[in-house]
Amino acid sequence: MLLQTTAQKVILAFIAALLLVTTGKDWFDFYRCGAVDQCLMDAGVLQLYTKFAISFLLTVLAFLVSRDSFSKLDAKTLRIAFIFSLLADSCFNIIKIAAPDERALSNTLGIAFFIMFQVGLIHRHTRTSETDDKPGKVHKFLLIPVAGFAASLLGGKVIEPTLGNVMLVVVAVYAIFLITSLVVALLVSRNSYFPAASARLIRWGMVVFFIGDALVGLALMTGEDHSTLQAVADTANNFVWWAYVPAQLMLIASCRKSV
């Protein structure tokens, strides 16, 4: 079980409460605004605070739970990964609060930090022993698309280095890392480094995380106000954190000595 100490139980209770508040406000705004993107963004300031708070508490929980990790090295890797996750959510939420007109910059930086989150998970889930702390073949393979996209941007001949294009490149790179992370997680049962229960939580955690990012993709497919496409996007957006939070909790629990 994830819950061990009173502190962990309290944090999890706060996460659950904040998730309910976020969901309730999301659907209330959808009822009031309808499928109108700008209205929903203007009404959704509270959710930026609650989502950041959830992310912060998940990171704290990762640090607390990893104290009882089956491996000190695994605990360290998980903590580093969750620091990048917190930085990503800080960009997605805090920058939007401080600078509402800089949504493109907010999203670009947030996705970039989530790339680093996936790098940490890939490194963690490809580890084969307690002394295995160096990047493996998977990381070297992933350098190829990163180098290709970076060269295209810096050269300015293939892709014009505007903020919009940079965001598209970052999204493309993230998609490659996310799919790689999912495949690595599905294969983790072949790796005897992780206990069987931990391997199962890693697999399901990444599957649910992938579903959450698929919902994010749907949420980005905005259309005209009140259109079916916009309604689908807004509905998908309201379910994202119901995949994101359980996925993060499973990844956190997977480091436990006994789960």
Secondary structure as a PSIPRED ss2 file (coil, helix, strand):
# PSIPRED VFORMAT (PSIPRED V4.0)

   1 M C   1.000  0.000  0.000
   2 L C   1.000  0.000  0.000
   3 L C   1.000  0.000  0.000
   4 Q C   1.000  0.000  0.000
   5 T C   1.000  0.000  0.000
   6 T H   0.000  1.000  0.000
   7 A H   0.000  1.000  0.000
   8 Q H   0.000  1.000  0.000
   9 K H   0.000  1.000  0.000
  10 V H   0.000  1.000  0.000
  11 I H   0.000  1.000  0.000
  12 L H   0.000  1.000  0.000
  13 A H   0.000  1.000  0.000
  14 F H   0.000  1.000  0.000
  15 I H   0.000  1.000  0.000
  16 A H   0.000  1.000  0.000
  17 A H   0.000  1.000  0.000
  18 L H   0.000  1.000  0.000
  19 L H   0.000  1.000  0.000
  20 L H   0.000  1.000  0.000
  21 V H   0.000  1.000  0.000
  22 T H   0.000  1.000  0.000
  23 T H   0.000  1.000  0.000
  24 G H   0.000  1.000  0.000
  25 K H   0.000  1.000  0.000
  26 D H   0.000  1.000  0.000
  27 W H   0.000  1.000  0.000
  28 F H   0.000  1.000  0.000
  29 D H   0.000  1.000  0.000
  30 F H   0.000  1.000  0.000
  31 Y H   0.000  1.000  0.000
  32 R H   0.000  1.000  0.000
  33 C H   0.000  1.000  0.000
  34 G C   1.000  0.000  0.000
  35 A C   1.000  0.000  0.000
  36 V C   1.000  0.000  0.000
  37 D H   0.000  1.000  0.000
  38 Q H   0.000  1.000  0.000
  39 C H   0.000  1.000  0.000
  40 L H   0.000  1.000  0.000
  41 M H   0.000  1.000  0.000
  42 D H   0.000  1.000  0.000
  43 A H   0.000  1.000  0.000
  44 G C   1.000  0.000  0.000
  45 V H   0.000  1.000  0.000
  46 L H   0.000  1.000  0.000
  47 Q H   0.000  1.000  0.000
  48 L H   0.000  1.000  0.000
  49 Y H   0.000  1.000  0.000
  50 T H   0.000  1.000  0.000
  51 K H   0.000  1.000  0.000
  52 F H   0.000  1.000  0.000
  53 A H   0.000  1.000  0.000
  54 I H   0.000  1.000  0.000
  55 S H   0.000  1.000  0.000
  56 F H   0.000  1.000  0.000
  57 L H   0.000  1.000  0.000
  58 L H   0.000  1.000  0.000
  59 T H   0.000  1.000  0.000
  60 V H   0.000  1.000  0.000
  61 L H   0.000  1.000  0.000
  62 A H   0.000  1.000  0.000
  63 F H   0.000  1.000  0.000
  64 L H   0.000  1.000  0.000
  65 V H   0.000  1.000  0.000
  66 S H   0.000  1.000  0.000
  67 R H   0.000  1.000  0.000
  68 D H   0.000  1.000  0.000
  69 S E   0.000  0.000  1.000
  70 F C   1.000  0.000  0.000
  71 S C   1.000  0.000  0.000
  72 K H   0.000  1.000  0.000
  73 L H   0.000  1.000  0.000
  74 D H   0.000  1.000  0.000
  75 A H   0.000  1.000  0.000
  76 K H   0.000  1.000  0.000
  77 T H   0.000  1.000  0.000
  78 L H   0.000  1.000  0.000
  79 R H   0.000  1.000  0.000
  80 I H   0.000  1.000  0.000
  81 A H   0.000  1.000  0.000
  82 F H   0.000  1.000  0.000
  83 I H   0.000  1.000  0.000
  84 F H   0.000  1.000  0.000
  85 S H   0.000  1.000  0.000
  86 L H   0.000  1.000  0.000
  87 L H   0.000  1.000  0.000
  88 A H   0.000  1.000  0.000
  89 D H   0.000  1.000  0.000
  90 S H   0.000  1.000  0.000
  91 C H   0.000  1.000  0.000
  92 F H   0.000  1.000  0.000
  93 N H   0.000  1.000  0.000
  94 I H   0.000  1.000  0.000
  95 I H   0.000  1.000  0.000
  96 K H   0.000  1.000  0.000
  97 I H   0.000  1.000  0.000
  98 A H   0.000  1.000  0.000
  99 A C   1.000  0.000  0.000
 100 P C   1.000  0.000  0.000
 101 D C   1.000  0.000  0.000
 102 E C   1.000  0.000  0.000
 103 R H   0.000  1.000  0.000
 104 A H   0.000  1.000  0.000
 105 L H   0.000  1.000  0.000
 106 S H   0.000  1.000  0.000
 107 N H   0.000  1.000  0.000
 108 T H   0.000  1.000  0.000
 109 L H   0.000  1.000  0.000
 110 G H   0.000  1.000  0.000
 111 I H   0.000  1.000  0.000
 112 A H   0.000  1.000  0.000
 113 F H   0.000  1.000  0.000
 114 F H   0.000  1.000  0.000
 115 I H   0.000  1.000  0.000
 116 M H   0.000  1.000  0.000
 117 F H   0.000  1.000  0.000
 118 Q H   0.000  1.000  0.000
 119 V H   0.000  1.000  0.000
 120 G H   0.000  1.000  0.000
 121 L H   0.000  1.000  0.000
 122 I H   0.000  1.000  0.000
 123 H H   0.000  1.000  0.000
 124 R H   0.000  1.000  0.000
 125 H H   0.000  1.000  0.000
 126 T C   1.000  0.000  0.000
 127 R C   1.000  0.000  0.000
 128 T C   1.000  0.000  0.000
 129 S C   1.000  0.000  0.000
 130 E C   1.000  0.000  0.000
 131 T C   1.000  0.000  0.000
 132 D C   1.000  0.000  0.000
 133 D C   1.000  0.000  0.000
 134 K C   1.000  0.000  0.000
 135 P C   1.000  0.000  0.000
 136 G C   1.000  0.000  0.000
 137 K H   0.000  1.000  0.000
 138 V H   0.000  1.000  0.000
 139 H H   0.000  1.000  0.000
 140 K H   0.000  1.000  0.000
 141 F H   0.000  1.000  0.000
 142 L H   0.000  1.000  0.000
 143 L H   0.000  1.000  0.000
 144 I H   0.000  1.000  0.000
 145 P H   0.000  1.000  0.000
 146 V H   0.000  1.000  0.000
 147 A H   0.000  1.000  0.000
 148 G H   0.000  1.000  0.000
 149 F H   0.000  1.000  0.000
 150 A H   0.000  1.000  0.000
 151 A H   0.000  1.000  0.000
 152 S H   0.000  1.000  0.000
 153 L H   0.000  1.000  0.000
 154 L H   0.000  1.000  0.000
 155 G H   0.000  1.000  0.000
 156 G C   1.000  0.000  0.000
 157 K C   1.000  0.000  0.000
 158 V C   1.000  0.000  0.000
 159 I C   1.000  0.000  0.000
 160 E C   1.000  0.000  0.000
 161 P C   1.000  0.000  0.000
 162 T C   1.000  0.000  0.000
 163 L H   0.000  1.000  0.000
 164 G H   0.000  1.000  0.000
 165 N H   0.000  1.000  0.000
 166 V H   0.000  1.000  0.000
 167 M H   0.000  1.000  0.000
 168 L H   0.000  1.000  0.000
 169 V H   0.000  1.000  0.000
 170 V H   0.000  1.000  0.000
 171 V H   0.000  1.000  0.000
 172 A H   0.000  1.000  0.000
 173 V H   0.000  1.000  0.000
 174 Y H   0.000  1.000  0.000
 175 A H   0.000  1.000  0.000
 176 I H   0.000  1.000  0.000
 177 F H   0.000  1.000  0.000
 178 L H   0.000  1.000  0.000
 179 I H   0.000  1.000  0.000
 180 T H   0.000  1.000  0.000
 181 S H   0.000  1.000  0.000
 182 L H   0.000  1.000  0.000
 183 V H   0.000  1.000  0.000
 184 V H   0.000  1.000  0.000
 185 A H   0.000  1.000  0.000
 186 L H   0.000  1.000  0.000
 187 L C   1.000  0.000  0.000
 188 V H   0.000  1.000  0.000
 189 S H   0.000  1.000  0.000
 190 R H   0.000  1.000  0.000
 191 N C   1.000  0.000  0.000
 192 S C   1.000  0.000  0.000
 193 Y C   1.000  0.000  0.000
 194 F C   1.000  0.000  0.000
 195 P C   1.000  0.000  0.000
 196 A H   0.000  1.000  0.000
 197 A H   0.000  1.000  0.000
 198 S H   0.000  1.000  0.000
 199 A H   0.000  1.000  0.000
 200 R H   0.000  1.000  0.000
 201 L H   0.000  1.000  0.000
 202 I H   0.000  1.000  0.000
 203 R H   0.000  1.000  0.000
 204 W H   0.000  1.000  0.000
 205 G H   0.000  1.000  0.000
 206 M H   0.000  1.000  0.000
 207 V H   0.000  1.000  0.000
 208 V H   0.000  1.000  0.000
 209 F H   0.000  1.000  0.000
 210 F H   0.000  1.000  0.000
 211 I H   0.000  1.000  0.000
 212 G H   0.000  1.000  0.000
 213 D H   0.000  1.000  0.000
 214 A H   0.000  1.000  0.000
 215 L H   0.000  1.000  0.000
 216 V H   0.000  1.000  0.000
 217 G H   0.000  1.000  0.000
 218 L H   0.000  1.000  0.000
 219 A H   0.000  1.000  0.000
 220 L C   1.000  0.000  0.000
 221 M C   1.000  0.000  0.000
 222 T C   1.000  0.000  0.000
 223 G C   1.000  0.000  0.000
 224 E C   1.000  0.000  0.000
 225 D C   1.000  0.000  0.000
 226 H C   1.000  0.000  0.000
 227 S C   1.000  0.000  0.000
 228 T H   0.000  1.000  0.000
 229 L H   0.000  1.000  0.000
 230 Q H   0.000  1.000  0.000
 231 A H   0.000  1.000  0.000
 232 V H   0.000  1.000  0.000
 233 A H   0.000  1.000  0.000
 234 D H   0.000  1.000  0.000
 235 T H   0.000  1.000  0.000
 236 A H   0.000  1.000  0.000
 237 N H   0.000  1.000  0.000
 238 N C   1.000  0.000  0.000
 239 F C   1.000  0.000  0.000
 240 V H   0.000  1.000  0.000
 241 W H   0.000  1.000  0.000
 242 W H   0.000  1.000  0.000
 243 A H   0.000  1.000  0.000
 244 Y H   0.000  1.000  0.000
 245 V H   0.000  1.000  0.000
 246 P H   0.000  1.000  0.000
 247 A H   0.000  1.000  0.000
 248 Q H   0.000  1.000  0.000
 249 L H   0.000  1.000  0.000
 250 M H   0.000  1.000  0.000
 251 L H   0.000  1.000  0.000
 252 I H   0.000  1.000  0.000
 253 A H   0.000  1.000  0.000
 254 S C   1.000  0.000  0.000
 255 C C   1.000  0.000  0.000
 256 R E   0.000  0.000  1.000
 257 K C   1.000  0.000  0.000
 258 S C   1.000  0.000  0.000
 259 V C   1.000  0.000  0.000
